[in-house]
Amino acid sequence: MATEALQQNRIIEAPPASAPAANARWGTIVLARHAEPDLSRKIRLNARQYRDWWALYEAAGIAAGQTPPDHLKAAAARASVLFSSTRLRSIETATALLAGRDFTRDEIFIEAPLPPPHWSDAIRLPPRLWGGISRIWWWFFGHHEGQETRREAEARALDAAGRLDALARKGEDVLVVAHGFFNTMIGIELRRLGWKCVQGRGYKYWSTRYYERR
């Protein structure tokens, strides 16, 4: 359903990808989610309070004491091109992961917005549940409150996938440290460009998706 909806709402088209020379190799693309932010989810909020909580989440860095998993450290060691989103939690994750190596901060990789529906203040839910509800309202019902729309985010995901594809076609191994849902949107576009997700490691903090061109 998501892939069909992306096709129906597309506003720009990626150029057809040309194959590398016969003696060249495709690079790989790894999309990683950031580490756990320094903000508690063990609370219950109404919709207005969740809107404020999400604003804090967007500005927060990562909680102390976290260690990158070995598989992600190995992917980082192989990568020749490194990106993070411009959100602090992604920048701090990349900094912890890359141990002094330079990386590019790019706003194209920021998370899609999560404005909650305008429900009664009597409804109080944990942030994780509000996040799921807000994503449904944004994706299926067009609720954006003047922020980025689904259609705009789809165009951004297509642009991001095209950039990653162009780098990997040159043989670059690329690592992106960004956000859970927008990484999924990029992954949909990568598959449309001929990439295959060869390994997925869940959806939690530090999770990864590995893409290869076959």
C-alpha positions as CSV (number, residue, x, y, z in Angstrom):
1,M,0.0,0.0,0.0
2,A,2.8,2.5,0.9
3,T,4.6,1.8,-2.3
4,E,1.5,2.3,-4.4
5,A,0.7,5.5,-2.6
6,L,4.2,6.8,-3.2
7,Q,3.7,6.2,-6.9
8,Q,0.4,7.9,-7.0
9,N,1.7,11.0,-5.2
10,R,5.0,11.4,-7.0
11,I,5.7,14.9,-8.2
12,I,9.2,14.4,-9.6
13,E,10.8,11.5,-11.4
14,A,14.3,10.2,-11.0
15,P,16.4,9.8,-14.1
16,P,17.1,6.2,-15.1
17,A,20.2,4.9,-13.5
18,S,23.0,3.9,-15.8
19,A,25.0,0.8,-14.9
20,P,28.7,1.1,-14.0
21,A,31.3,-0.1,-16.4
22,A,31.8,-3.8,-16.6
23,N,34.9,-3.8,-14.5
24,A,33.5,-1.5,-11.8
25,R,31.7,-2.3,-8.7
26,W,28.5,-0.9,-7.2
27,G,29.0,0.5,-3.7
28,T,26.6,-0.3,-0.8
29,I,24.2,1.9,1.0
30,V,23.5,1.6,4.7
31,L,20.6,3.5,6.4
32,A,21.0,3.7,10.2
33,R,18.7,5.1,12.8
34,H,20.1,7.3,15.5
35,A,20.8,6.3,19.1
36,E,18.2,6.8,21.9
37,P,17.5,10.5,22.6
38,D,17.9,11.9,26.1
39,L,14.2,12.3,26.6
40,S,11.9,10.0,28.7
41,R,9.0,8.2,27.0
42,K,7.7,6.9,30.3
43,I,4.9,9.5,30.5
44,R,1.4,10.0,29.4
45,L,0.4,13.1,27.4
46,N,-2.6,14.7,25.7
47,A,-2.3,15.8,22.1
48,R,-1.2,19.3,22.9
49,Q,1.4,18.1,25.3
50,Y,2.7,15.5,22.8
51,R,3.1,18.3,20.2
52,D,5.5,20.1,22.8
53,W,7.1,16.8,23.6
54,W,7.9,16.1,19.9
55,A,9.5,19.6,19.6
56,L,11.8,18.7,22.5
57,Y,12.6,15.3,20.9
58,E,13.5,17.1,17.7
59,A,16.0,19.2,19.6
60,A,17.4,16.6,21.9
61,G,20.8,14.9,21.8
62,I,21.3,11.3,22.7
63,A,21.4,9.8,26.2
64,A,24.7,9.1,27.7
65,G,26.3,5.7,28.1
66,Q,25.3,4.2,24.7
67,T,27.7,2.0,22.6
68,P,27.3,1.5,18.9
69,P,26.6,-2.1,17.9
70,D,29.5,-4.0,16.3
71,H,27.7,-4.5,13.0
72,L,27.2,-0.7,12.7
73,K,30.8,0.0,13.6
74,A,31.8,-2.4,10.9
75,A,29.6,-0.7,8.3
76,A,31.0,2.7,9.3
77,A,34.6,1.4,8.9
78,R,33.8,0.3,5.4
79,A,32.0,3.4,4.3
80,S,33.8,6.0,2.2
81,V,30.9,8.6,2.3
82,L,29.3,9.4,5.6
83,F,26.1,11.5,6.2
84,S,23.9,12.4,9.1
85,S,20.8,14.5,9.3
86,T,21.0,17.9,10.8
87,R,19.1,16.9,13.9
88,L,21.3,16.8,17.1
89,R,20.4,13.2,17.9
90,S,21.7,12.1,14.5
91,I,24.8,14.3,14.6
92,E,25.7,13.0,18.1
93,T,25.1,9.4,17.0
94,A,27.4,9.8,14.0
95,T,30.0,11.5,16.2
96,A,29.9,8.6,18.6
97,L,30.0,6.0,15.8
98,L,32.7,7.6,13.6
99,A,35.4,8.3,16.2
100,G,36.7,11.5,14.8
101,R,36.1,10.9,11.1
102,D,34.4,13.7,9.1
103,F,30.8,13.4,7.9
104,T,28.4,15.6,6.1
105,R,25.3,17.0,7.9
106,D,22.4,17.3,5.4
107,E,18.9,18.4,6.2
108,I,17.6,16.2,3.3
109,F,17.7,13.3,5.8
110,I,15.7,14.8,8.7
111,E,12.6,13.0,9.9
112,A,9.2,13.5,8.4
113,P,7.0,15.6,10.8
114,L,4.6,14.2,13.4
115,P,1.8,16.6,14.2
116,P,-0.8,14.9,16.4
117,P,-4.5,15.1,15.6
118,H,-6.6,17.6,17.5
119,W,-8.1,15.3,20.0
120,S,-9.6,16.0,23.4
121,D,-7.2,16.8,26.3
122,A,-8.9,14.0,28.2
123,I,-7.1,11.5,26.0
124,R,-3.7,10.8,27.5
125,L,-1.3,8.4,25.8
126,P,2.4,7.4,25.9
127,P,4.6,9.2,23.3
128,R,5.2,6.0,21.4
129,L,1.5,5.6,20.8
130,W,1.0,9.2,19.9
131,G,3.8,8.8,17.4
132,G,2.0,6.0,15.6
133,I,-1.3,7.8,15.6
134,S,0.3,11.0,14.3
135,R,2.1,9.1,11.5
136,I,-1.2,7.6,10.4
137,W,-2.9,11.0,10.5
138,W,-0.1,12.5,8.5
139,W,0.2,9.7,6.0
140,F,-3.4,8.7,5.3
141,F,-5.4,11.9,6.2
142,G,-3.0,14.6,5.1
143,H,-2.7,16.2,8.6
144,H,0.4,18.4,8.6
145,E,-0.4,21.7,10.4
146,G,1.6,23.7,7.8
147,Q,4.6,21.5,8.1
148,E,6.0,19.3,5.4
149,T,3.3,17.3,3.7
150,R,3.4,13.7,2.8
151,R,3.8,14.5,-0.9
152,E,6.7,16.9,-0.1
153,A,8.4,14.3,2.0
154,E,8.0,11.7,-0.8
155,A,9.7,14.1,-3.2
156,R,12.5,14.6,-0.6
157,A,12.9,10.9,-0.2
158,L,13.2,10.4,-3.9
159,D,15.8,13.1,-4.1
160,A,17.8,11.6,-1.2
161,A,17.6,8.1,-2.8
162,G,18.8,9.5,-6.1
163,R,21.8,11.1,-4.5
164,L,22.8,7.9,-2.7
165,D,22.3,5.9,-5.9
166,A,24.6,8.3,-7.8
167,L,27.3,7.9,-5.2
168,A,27.1,4.1,-5.0
169,R,27.1,3.9,-8.8
170,K,30.6,5.4,-8.6
171,G,31.7,2.6,-6.2
172,E,31.3,4.6,-3.0
173,D,30.1,2.7,0.1
174,V,27.6,5.1,1.8
175,L,26.4,5.3,5.4
176,V,23.5,7.6,6.4
177,V,22.7,8.1,10.1
178,A,19.2,9.5,10.2
179,H,15.7,8.6,11.3
180,G,13.4,5.6,11.4
181,F,10.4,6.5,9.2
182,F,12.2,8.7,6.7
183,N,14.9,6.0,6.3
184,T,12.0,3.7,5.4
185,M,10.8,6.2,2.8
186,I,14.2,6.4,1.3
187,G,14.4,2.6,1.2
188,I,11.2,2.4,-0.8
189,E,12.7,4.8,-3.4
190,L,16.0,2.8,-3.5
191,R,14.1,-0.4,-4.3
192,R,12.4,1.4,-7.2
193,L,15.8,2.3,-8.4
194,G,16.9,-1.4,-8.4
195,W,18.4,-1.7,-5.0
196,K,17.6,-4.7,-2.7
197,C,17.5,-4.6,1.1
198,V,19.8,-7.6,1.9
199,Q,19.8,-7.2,5.6
200,G,17.6,-5.5,8.1
201,R,18.1,-5.2,11.8
202,G,14.8,-4.1,13.3
203,Y,13.4,-0.6,13.8
204,K,14.8,0.3,17.2
205,Y,17.5,2.9,18.0
206,W,20.8,2.0,16.2
207,S,18.9,-0.2,13.7
208,T,20.1,-0.5,10.1
209,R,19.1,-1.5,6.6
210,Y,21.7,-2.7,4.2
211,Y,21.1,-2.2,0.4
212,E,23.0,-3.7,-2.5
213,R,22.5,-3.4,-6.2
214,R,22.1,-6.9,-7.8
